[in-house]
């Protein structure tokens, strides 16, 4: 074999060796790229889930605060217009019974609303 043929053979070996290395390297790069893509997708899913949970928590907190304020307003309104301040004389003999029933109803309502008014919304 002459020197030219040896050089040409070596060039072929190097070329095909480089081609094989390039293909295998691309395969590894492609695998890593797929892994990186999967990791990025998983992180986006987790971020999305965390944001949903944060929005739900914020909504629940706002809803709790609204119910608490509404309960406090209901209690204040019921106390302001309590049967204790009303005149039941138009009912004659039944006035005391009706007045006591109204007061009992008011007290029961206020007691029920106290649970909402005293909620811990944290």
C-alpha positions in Angstrom: 0.0 0.0 0.0 1.3 3.4 -0.9 1.4 6.3 1.4 -1.5 8.0 -0.5 -3.7 4.9 0.0 -2.8 4.7 3.7 -3.6 8.4 4.1 -6.9 8.0 2.2 -7.8 5.0 4.4 -7.0 6.9 7.5 -9.1 9.8 6.3 -12.0 7.4 5.7 -11.6 5.9 9.2 -11.5 9.3 10.8 -14.4 10.5 8.8 -16.6 7.6 9.7 -15.4 7.6 13.2 -16.3 11.3 13.5 -19.7 10.6 11.9 -20.4 7.8 14.4 -19.3 10.0 17.3 -21.5 12.8 16.0 -24.5 10.5 15.8 -23.9 9.1 19.2 -23.3 12.5 20.6 -26.5 13.8 19.1 -28.3 10.8 20.6 -27.0 11.7 24.1 -27.9 15.4 23.5 -31.4 14.4 22.4 -31.8 12.2 25.5 -30.7 15.1 27.7 -32.9 17.5 25.8 -35.9 15.2 26.4 -35.0 14.9 30.1 -34.7 18.7 30.4 -38.0 19.1 28.6 -39.7 16.7 31.0 -38.2 18.5 34.0 -39.4 21.8 32.7 -42.9 20.4 32.1 -43.1 19.0 35.6 -41.9 22.3 37.1 -44.6 24.2 35.1 -47.2 21.7 36.4 -46.1 22.2 40.0 -46.0 26.0 39.5 -49.5 25.9 38.1 -50.8 23.7 40.9 -49.1 26.0 43.5 -50.8 29.1 41.9 -54.2 27.4 41.9 -53.7 26.5 45.6 -52.7 30.1 46.4 -55.7 31.5 44.5 -58.0 29.0 46.3 -56.5 29.9 49.7 -56.9 33.7 49.0 -60.5 33.1 47.9 -61.3 31.1 51.0 -59.7 33.7 53.2 -61.7 36.5 51.5 -64.9 34.5 51.8 -64.3 33.8 55.5 -63.6 37.5 56.2 -66.8 38.5 54.3 -68.9 36.0 56.2 -67.4 37.2 59.5 -68.1 40.8 58.7 -71.7 39.9 57.5 -72.3 38.0 60.8 -71.1 40.9 62.8 -73.3 43.3 60.9 -76.3 40.9 61.3 -75.7 40.7 65.1 -75.4 44.5 65.3 -78.6 45.0 63.3 -80.5 42.4 65.4 -79.4 44.0 68.6 -80.3 47.4 67.3 -83.9 46.3 66.4 -84.2 43.9 69.3 -87.6 43.1 70.7 -86.4 44.6 74.0 -87.0 48.0 72.4 -90.4 47.3 70.9 -93.8 48.0 72.2 -96.0 44.9 72.3 -98.9 46.5 74.1 -101.1 46.0 71.0 -101.2 42.3 71.8 -102.9 42.9 75.2 -102.6 40.0 77.6 -100.3 38.1 75.2 -97.8 41.0 75.1 -95.3 39.5 77.6 -95.4 36.1 76.0 -94.8 37.5 72.5 -92.1 39.8 73.7 -90.3 37.0 75.5 -90.6 34.8 72.5 -89.1 37.5 70.3 -86.3 38.2 72.7 -85.6 34.4 72.9 -85.6 34.3 69.1 -83.2 37.3 68.9 -80.9 35.7 71.5 -80.9 32.4 69.7 -80.1 34.1 66.3 -77.3 36.2 67.9 -75.8 33.1 69.5 -75.9 31.2 66.1 -74.3 34.2 64.3 -71.6 34.5 67.0 -69.9 31.3 65.7 -69.5 33.0 62.3 -68.6 36.4 63.8 -65.8 34.8 66.0 -64.3 32.7 63.2 -60.5 32.7 62.9 -59.8 33.4 59.2 -56.0 32.9 59.1 
